[in-house]
Amino acid sequence: MDAQLIYNPTAGPRDVTAELKRLRAFFKDEGWAIELSRTEGPGDAARMAKQAALEERDAVIVAGGDGTVNEVVNGLVRTETALGVLPVGTGNLWAKQLHVPTYTLANPSRLRDAARGLIRAKVRAIDVGEVDGHAFLCWASAGLDAQVTTEMEPRNRTTKRLGALPYLIAAVTVAQDFQGVSTTITVDGEPVGGRTLLVVVNNIQQYGGLVEVAPRAKLDDGLLDVFVFKGLGFGYVVRHLVRVLSRRYLEDPKIVHRQARRVEIEAEESLPVQVDGDPLGATPVVIRVVPRALRILAPPTMPTELLTDRPE
């Protein structure tokens, strides 16, 4: 493979530049041509990925968090250059969905394990979602969790070292005062109305790296999984959380689940929106699927049930 390795030095709990230089040598020993590029600020990863695609490189490997991965996706979507991930961020949602070994301070060797997976990977075409033209790989949402994301991001490295704890504290704080908003969500032409706390549109099976909300979702079926959590306030937030954790959420009339190609979200009061863990404006928005618009390096750890076209 002729690949570019894009590294975000601000991602995750610590700088892994030294490890990545060793990995570059490891890739070269396996016959790969690797160019290491370091981002300096927002937008750099998308620009570098787009340039790599124009140069017809086989792959772009991202060493960063979910925000950096999202930038690279937006640079690679609708091109022939494949996405690979070396997870060194805090959440690493995409890597967790693919069961890629995730770098931690206690387990730095996992980064080399992830690199071995990329060397053995197969190229697969998968869907992406788009929010008003901005691509996402994992999920987009409007409402409660987007409000938490807006208040939390960007985080400094000290906060990142605390893992999910600051997010959990912020979620409880925001949820106590967050009230349901009158919304109209149009799912493939069919309206879903009422007071809404949260709308989640998933491209993957997991949500937030914590729970598997869409266990039958496929990455290449041309569909997104849409969840509408209705309610008025904190009591409903707790109710929905308990239902999701107990896997009884699809039995709840206050939780609507659909599979769709296009979702329009309008709200009486503007709701914040996030994609792949980063804020992205506010409602109204249109979310749609772009079938098989992204090529990925699918490692051997990737569950076969994520694809309709099973790896050989």
Sequence and secondary structure as in RCSB ss.txt:
>XXXX:A:sequence
MDAQLIYNPTAGPRDVTAELKRLRAFFKDEGWAIELSRTEGPGDAARMAKQAALEERDAVIVAGGDGTVNEVVNG
LVRTETALGVLPVGTGNLWAKQLHVPTYTLANPSRLRDAARGLIRAKVRAIDVGEVDGHAFLCWASAGLDAQVTT
EMEPRNRTTKRLGALPYLIAAVTVAQDFQGVSTTITVDGEPVGGRTLLVVVNNIQQYGGLVEVAPRAKLDDGLLD
VFVFKGLGFGYVVRHLVRVLSRRYLEDPKIVHRQARRVEIEAEESLPVQVDGDPLGATPVVIRVVPRALRILAPP
TMPTELLTDRPE
>XXXX:A:secstr
 EEEEEE TTSSSS  HHHHHHHHHHHHHTT EEEEEE  STTHHHHHHHHHHHTT SEEEEEE HHHHHHHHHH
HTTSS EEEEEE SSS HHHHHTT     SS TTHHHHHHHHHHT EEEEEEEEEETTEEESSEEEEEHHHHHHH
HH S  HHHHTTTTHHHHHHHHHHHHH   EEEEEEETTEEEEEEEEEEEEESSSEETTTEES TT  TTSS EE
EEEEE SSHHHHHHHHHHHHTT GGG TTEEEEEESEEEEEESS  EEEETTEEEEESSEEEEEEEEEEEEEE T
TS GGG SS   
